[in-house]
Amino acid sequence: MSAVDSPDPGGLGHDELPALLTPLVASPSCAGLEVTVFDPDLDPDGALALALTDTLAAALAPALTPPRKE
């Protein structure tokens, strides 16, 4: 992502992040999550912020959805 202070080529893509995060945040051992260094000044049209938000929502939604009662 280019809206960070030190972009690193070859990092995770938006299509890969949910596959990594979803099982991690579903674990009872997961106590928190931190997203760091998003610089909105480097995203003048907000497209990267929207993509990041959509990616995080997709990754976290399964962990935030309460289990169905049967």
Contacts in CASP RR format, 6 or more apart in sequence:
PFRMAT RR
TARGET T0000
AUTHOR 0000-0000-0000
METHOD contacts of the structure
MODEL  1
MSAVDSPDPGGLGHDELPALLTPLVASPSCAGLEVTVFDPDLDPDGALAL
ALTDTLAAALAPALTPPRKE
1 7 0 8 1.000
1 38 0 8 1.000
1 48 0 8 1.000
1 52 0 8 1.000
2 42 0 8 1.000
2 43 0 8 1.000
2 48 0 8 1.000
3 38 0 8 1.000
3 39 0 8 1.000
3 40 0 8 1.000
3 42 0 8 1.000
3 43 0 8 1.000
3 48 0 8 1.000
3 49 0 8 1.000
4 37 0 8 1.000
4 38 0 8 1.000
4 39 0 8 1.000
4 42 0 8 1.000
5 37 0 8 1.000
5 39 0 8 1.000
6 37 0 8 1.000
12 20 0 8 1.000
14 51 0 8 1.000
14 52 0 8 1.000
14 54 0 8 1.000
14 55 0 8 1.000
17 55 0 8 1.000
17 56 0 8 1.000
17 59 0 8 1.000
18 55 0 8 1.000
18 58 0 8 1.000
18 59 0 8 1.000
20 59 0 8 1.000
21 33 0 8 1.000
21 56 0 8 1.000
21 59 0 8 1.000
21 60 0 8 1.000
22 59 0 8 1.000
22 60 0 8 1.000
22 62 0 8 1.000
22 63 0 8 1.000
24 30 0 8 1.000
25 32 0 8 1.000
25 33 0 8 1.000
25 59 0 8 1.000
25 60 0 8 1.000
25 63 0 8 1.000
26 62 0 8 1.000
26 63 0 8 1.000
30 63 0 8 1.000
33 60 0 8 1.000
35 52 0 8 1.000
35 56 0 8 1.000
38 48 0 8 1.000
38 49 0 8 1.000
38 52 0 8 1.000
40 46 0 8 1.000
40 49 0 8 1.000
42 48 0 8 1.000
43 49 0 8 1.000
END
